[in-house]
Amino acid sequence: MLPEAVLKIFGLTDPDMVIKNEAGLIHKTYFVMNPKGETRILQRLHSVVHSETCEDAHIITEYARTRGVPVPEFMLTKEGKPWFLCEGSLWRCMKSMPGHGKKILTPDAAESAAALVGQFHAVMAESGYICRGAIPHFHDAPYIFKQCLEVFDKEKGSALFGVVAKEVEQYCALLPKQFLPDDLPQQLVHGDLKISNFLFRGSRATALLDFDTCMTHTPLVDIGDALRSWCNSAGEDTEYAVFDKKIYTAVMRGYLSTASFSSAECGLVPQAFRLIALECGIRFLKDYFEDAYFGWNQKKFASRREHNLARVRGQLNLYEQIKGL
């Protein structure tokens, strides 16, 4: 049952319908129809997200939305806040947006989504906004690598380590070679452009979602993350990957139609793609040991560790297919 105080604060008392979304990895998300027949997206947020993060997301989406970028509109409390604290958890509510999710992209859909990313980047480059609630060290690959090394050293010799010793060795050898230069242009970026953070109508991208990971960084991390997510038609629930080069080409065509990349940045796109694949994989490997962060599909896997192990191997397999780009 959803807390009555949460439903009341967002005008959802006595909802006509509540459906839990089972797809999210981090937050608990519910589709709630209010008494007026309007669908709202209600979320109980993971503890990694703070009130400042919610306020950043509200400011960013208001700025982008009023400049023509299709992004969510947050519902505010009577105090004008885009969040509500209840039973030790932060909650927020958004208006639903037209469109549906996609698990597998066509080149046309990928091009449209990439054009939307380019539009978002172009608009936010002009904002000058600095997030107050950005997740510390998100997409900070050298820092993440150092954290993972500490976990691997701690687990060395354990039964868990024995299962993934080969993968640990591979990630430790490969990831540092893909670190991006420190002097690249920086601006506000999205931070998590997996394909589930877009809505579509047919092949047209209708919305960009989820602004909890916004931060100041090179747009290359966004493009690398998009390519990692979109170009692997096998998804993350398997240790195998299927790289679709047609999607890769469509992404670059769409993004460059609305954004401005220097020739140097364009040349670094394949490296950014490899970097984010390995960065995500090593984060899955870290959570394989810690068993604490990423959600897992209980219908396909017996445990979070089993799911993370598949993800770890899947990202390595993707890297092998794209290392020659």
C-alpha positions as CSV (number, residue, x, y, z in Angstrom):
1,M,0.0,0.0,0.0
2,L,1.2,3.5,-0.8
3,P,1.4,5.9,2.2
4,E,-1.8,8.0,2.5
5,A,0.3,11.1,3.3
6,V,2.1,10.7,0.0
7,L,-1.1,10.3,-2.0
8,K,-2.6,13.3,-0.3
9,I,0.3,15.7,-0.8
10,F,0.3,15.1,-4.5
11,G,-3.5,15.1,-4.9
12,L,-3.9,11.4,-5.4
13,T,-6.2,10.4,-2.6
14,D,-8.5,7.5,-3.4
15,P,-6.8,6.7,-6.7
16,D,-8.8,4.8,-9.3
17,M,-5.8,2.7,-10.2
18,V,-2.3,1.9,-9.0
19,I,0.2,-0.2,-11.1
20,K,3.7,-0.9,-10.0
21,N,6.4,-0.6,-12.7
22,E,8.6,-3.7,-12.4
23,A,11.3,-2.5,-14.9
24,G,13.2,0.1,-12.8
25,L,16.6,-0.8,-11.4
26,I,16.9,1.8,-8.7
27,H,13.6,3.5,-7.7
28,K,10.2,2.1,-6.9
29,T,7.8,3.5,-9.5
30,Y,4.0,3.5,-9.6
31,F,1.5,4.6,-12.2
32,V,-1.3,6.2,-10.3
33,M,-4.6,7.4,-11.9
34,N,-6.1,10.3,-9.9
35,P,-9.8,10.8,-9.4
36,K,-9.9,13.1,-12.5
37,G,-8.6,10.2,-14.7
38,E,-5.1,11.7,-15.1
39,T,-2.2,9.4,-14.8
40,R,0.7,10.4,-12.5
41,I,4.1,8.8,-12.1
42,L,4.8,8.4,-8.3
43,Q,8.3,7.3,-7.2
44,R,9.8,6.2,-3.9
45,L,13.4,7.2,-4.4
46,H,16.6,5.2,-3.6
47,S,18.6,6.6,-0.8
48,V,21.3,7.7,-3.2
49,V,19.0,10.5,-4.3
50,H,18.7,13.5,-2.0
51,S,16.3,16.4,-1.9
52,E,18.8,18.6,-3.7
53,T,18.9,16.1,-6.5
54,C,15.1,16.4,-6.9
55,E,15.4,20.2,-6.9
56,D,18.1,20.0,-9.6
57,A,15.9,17.8,-11.7
58,H,13.0,20.2,-11.3
59,I,15.1,23.3,-12.3
60,I,16.7,21.4,-15.3
61,T,13.4,20.1,-16.6
62,E,11.6,23.4,-16.3
63,Y,14.5,25.1,-18.2
64,A,14.5,22.5,-20.9
65,R,10.7,22.1,-21.2
66,T,10.2,25.9,-21.7
67,R,12.7,25.7,-24.5
68,G,11.0,23.0,-26.4
69,V,12.7,19.9,-25.1
70,P,10.1,17.2,-24.2
71,V,10.8,16.3,-20.5
72,P,8.7,15.6,-17.5
73,E,6.8,18.1,-15.5
74,F,7.1,17.6,-11.7
75,M,4.1,18.1,-9.3
76,L,4.9,20.4,-6.4
77,T,3.8,20.2,-2.8
78,K,2.0,23.2,-1.2
79,E,5.4,24.4,-0.1
80,G,6.5,24.4,-3.7
81,K,8.9,21.5,-3.4
82,P,9.3,18.7,-6.0
83,W,9.7,16.1,-3.3
84,F,8.1,14.9,-0.1
85,L,9.7,13.1,2.8
86,C,7.6,10.2,4.3
87,E,8.6,7.3,6.4
88,G,12.2,8.0,5.9
89,S,12.0,8.0,2.1
90,L,11.8,10.8,-0.5
91,W,8.9,10.7,-2.8
92,R,8.1,12.7,-6.0
93,C,5.4,12.8,-8.6
94,M,5.3,13.7,-12.3
95,K,2.7,14.1,-15.0
96,S,2.7,11.2,-17.4
97,M,3.9,11.9,-20.9
98,P,2.8,10.5,-24.3
99,G,4.6,7.5,-25.8
100,H,5.8,4.1,-24.8
101,G,9.2,2.5,-24.0
102,K,11.3,0.4,-26.3
103,K,13.6,-2.4,-25.5
104,I,15.0,-2.9,-29.0
105,L,15.6,0.1,-31.3
106,T,15.3,0.5,-35.1
107,P,17.8,2.8,-36.7
108,D,15.1,5.4,-37.3
109,A,14.1,5.4,-33.6
110,A,17.8,5.6,-32.6
111,E,18.3,8.6,-34.8
112,S,15.3,10.4,-33.4
113,A,16.4,9.7,-29.8
114,A,19.9,10.8,-30.5
115,A,18.6,14.0,-32.1
116,L,16.6,14.6,-28.9
117,V,19.8,14.2,-26.8
118,G,21.6,16.7,-29.1
119,Q,18.7,19.1,-28.6
120,F,19.0,18.7,-24.8
121,H,22.7,19.2,-24.8
122,A,22.5,22.3,-26.9
123,V,19.8,23.8,-24.7
124,M,21.6,23.0,-21.4
125,A,25.0,24.2,-22.7
126,E,23.4,27.7,-22.6
127,S,22.0,27.3,-19.1
128,G,25.2,27.5,-17.1
129,Y,23.4,25.5,-14.4
130,I,25.6,23.7,-11.8
131,C,23.8,20.9,-10.0
132,R,23.8,21.0,-6.2
133,G,22.7,17.4,-5.7
134,A,24.8,15.6,-8.3
135,I,25.8,12.1,-7.3
136,P,29.4,12.3,-6.2
137,H,31.9,10.8,-8.8
138,F,29.2,9.5,-11.1
139,H,30.9,8.7,-14.4
140,D,34.2,9.6,-12.7
141,A,35.9,6.5,-14.2
142,P,39.3,6.9,-12.4
143,Y,37.6,7.2,-9.1
144,I,35.2,4.3,-9.8
145,F,38.2,2.2,-10.8
146,K,40.0,3.0,-7.6
147,Q,36.9,2.0,-5.5
148,C,36.6,-1.3,-7.4
149,L,40.3,-2.1,-6.8
150,E,39.7,-1.7,-3.1
151,V,36.8,-4.1,-3.2
152,F,38.7,-6.6,-5.4
153,D,41.7,-6.6,-3.0
154,K,39.4,-7.2,0.0
155,E,37.7,-10.1,-1.7
156,K,40.8,-11.7,-3.1
157,G,41.0,-15.4,-2.0
158,S,37.2,-15.6,-1.3
159,A,34.9,-18.1,-3.0
160,L,33.2,-15.3,-4.7
161,F,36.4,-14.0,-6.2
162,G,37.3,-17.3,-7.6
163,V,34.2,-17.3,-9.8
164,V,35.1,-13.9,-11.4
165,A,39.0,-13.9,-11.2
166,K,39.2,-13.8,-15.0
167,E,36.8,-10.9,-15.3
168,V,38.5,-8.9,-12.6
169,E,41.8,-9.3,-14.4
170,Q,40.2,-8.2,-17.7
171,Y,38.5,-5.1,-16.3
172,C,41.6,-4.0,-14.4
173,A,43.7,-4.3,-17.6
174,L,41.2,-2.7,-20.0
175,L,39.4,0.1,-18.2
176,P,42.4,2.5,-17.5
177,K,43.3,2.5,-21.2
178,Q,39.9,4.1,-22.1
179,F,40.0,7.1,-19.7
180,L,39.1,10.3,-21.5
181,P,41.4,13.4,-21.6
182,D,40.9,15.8,-18.7
183,D,40.7,18.9,-20.8
184,L,37.6,18.3,-22.7
185,P,34.8,20.9,-22.8
186,Q,32.3,20.5,-19.9
187,Q,28.6,21.3,-19.6
188,L,25.5,19.9,-17.9
189,V,24.8,16.4,-19.2
190,H,22.1,13.8,-18.5
191,G,24.3,11.0,-17.2
192,D,22.1,8.0,-17.8
193,L,20.9,7.7,-21.4
194,K,19.8,4.1,-21.4
195,I,17.0,3.5,-23.8
196,S,14.5,3.0,-21.0
197,N,14.8,6.7,-20.2
198,F,13.1,7.6,-23.5
199,L,9.5,7.4,-24.7
200,F,8.5,6.9,-28.3
201,R,5.5,7.0,-30.7
202,G,6.5,4.7,-33.5
203,S,10.0,5.7,-34.5
204,R,9.7,9.2,-33.1
205,A,11.2,10.0,-29.6
206,T,8.6,11.8,-27.6
207,A,10.3,12.3,-24.3
208,L,13.6,12.2,-22.3
209,L,13.2,11.0,-18.7
210,D,15.1,10.6,-15.4
211,F,17.2,13.5,-14.4
212,D,18.7,12.2,-11.2
213,T,22.2,11.8,-12.7
214,C,22.6,15.2,-14.2
215,M,26.0,16.7,-13.7
216,T,28.8,18.7,-15.3
217,H,30.9,16.5,-17.5
218,T,31.8,16.1,-21.2
219,P,28.9,15.2,-23.4
220,L,31.0,12.3,-24.6
221,V,29.9,10.3,-21.5
222,D,26.3,10.7,-22.5
223,I,27.0,9.6,-26.1
224,G,29.1,6.7,-24.8
225,D,26.3,5.6,-22.5
226,A,23.7,5.9,-25.2
227,L,25.7,3.8,-27.6
228,R,26.4,1.2,-24.8
229,S,22.7,0.9,-24.1
230,W,21.2,1.3,-27.6
231,C,23.7,-0.6,-29.8
232,N,23.5,-3.9,-27.8
233,S,20.2,-5.5,-28.9
234,A,20.8,-8.4,-26.5
235,G,20.3,-6.1,-23.5
236,E,21.8,-6.5,-20.0
237,D,20.1,-9.7,-18.9
238,T,22.6,-12.0,-20.7
239,E,26.3,-12.5,-20.7
240,Y,26.3,-12.1,-24.5
241,A,26.1,-9.0,-26.5
242,V,24.9,-8.2,-30.1
243,F,26.5,-5.0,-31.5
244,D,24.3,-3.3,-34.1
245,K,26.5,-1.0,-36.2
246,K,23.4,0.4,-38.0
247,I,22.2,1.7,-34.7
248,Y,25.7,3.2,-34.1
249,T,25.6,5.0,-37.4
250,A,22.1,6.2,-36.8
251,V,22.9,7.6,-33.3
252,M,25.8,9.6,-34.7
253,R,23.7,11.0,-37.6
254,G,20.9,12.0,-35.2
255,Y,23.1,13.5,-32.6
256,L,25.2,15.6,-34.9
257,S,22.0,16.9,-36.6
258,T,21.1,18.9,-33.4
259,A,24.3,19.2,-31.4
260,S,27.7,20.7,-32.1
261,F,30.8,18.4,-31.6
262,S,34.3,19.4,-32.4
263,S,36.3,17.1,-34.7
264,A,38.4,16.1,-31.7
265,E,35.2,15.1,-29.7
266,C,33.9,13.2,-32.7
267,G,37.1,11.3,-32.9
268,L,36.8,10.3,-29.2
269,V,33.3,8.8,-29.5
270,P,34.5,5.2,-30.0
271,Q,36.7,5.5,-26.9
272,A,33.8,7.0,-24.9
273,F,31.6,4.0,-26.0
274,R,34.3,1.5,-24.8
275,L,34.8,3.5,-21.6
276,I,31.2,3.5,-20.6
277,A,30.7,-0.2,-21.4
278,L,33.7,-1.1,-19.2
279,E,32.7,1.4,-16.5
280,C,29.2,0.0,-16.2
281,G,30.6,-3.6,-16.3
282,I,33.1,-2.9,-13.5
283,R,30.3,-1.3,-11.4
284,F,28.2,-4.5,-11.9
285,L,31.3,-6.5,-10.9
286,K,31.7,-4.4,-7.7
287,D,28.0,-5.0,-6.9
288,Y,28.5,-8.7,-7.5
289,F,30.7,-8.7,-4.4
290,E,28.7,-6.1,-2.4
291,D,25.2,-7.3,-3.4
292,A,23.6,-4.1,-2.4
293,Y,22.9,-1.6,-5.2
294,F,21.5,-2.7,-8.6
295,G,18.0,-4.2,-8.9
296,W,17.6,-7.6,-10.3
297,N,15.1,-9.5,-12.4
298,Q,13.7,-12.2,-10.0
299,K,11.9,-13.9,-12.9
300,K,15.2,-14.6,-14.7
301,F,17.8,-14.9,-12.0
302,A,18.0,-16.6,-8.6
303,S,19.9,-13.7,-7.0
304,R,21.2,-10.2,-7.6
305,R,24.7,-11.7,-7.8
306,E,23.7,-14.0,-10.6
307,H,22.1,-11.1,-12.5
308,N,25.2,-8.9,-11.9
309,L,27.5,-11.7,-13.1
310,A,25.5,-11.9,-16.4
311,R,25.8,-8.1,-16.8
312,V,29.6,-8.2,-16.0
313,R,30.2,-10.7,-18.8
314,G,27.8,-9.0,-21.2
315,Q,29.6,-5.7,-21.0
316,L,32.9,-7.5,-21.6
317,N,31.4,-9.2,-24.6
318,L,30.2,-5.9,-25.9
319,Y,33.6,-4.4,-25.5
320,E,35.2,-7.2,-27.5
321,Q,32.8,-6.4,-30.4
322,I,33.4,-2.7,-30.4
323,K,37.1,-2.5,-29.6
324,G,38.0,-2.1,-33.3
325,L,35.7,0.9,-34.0
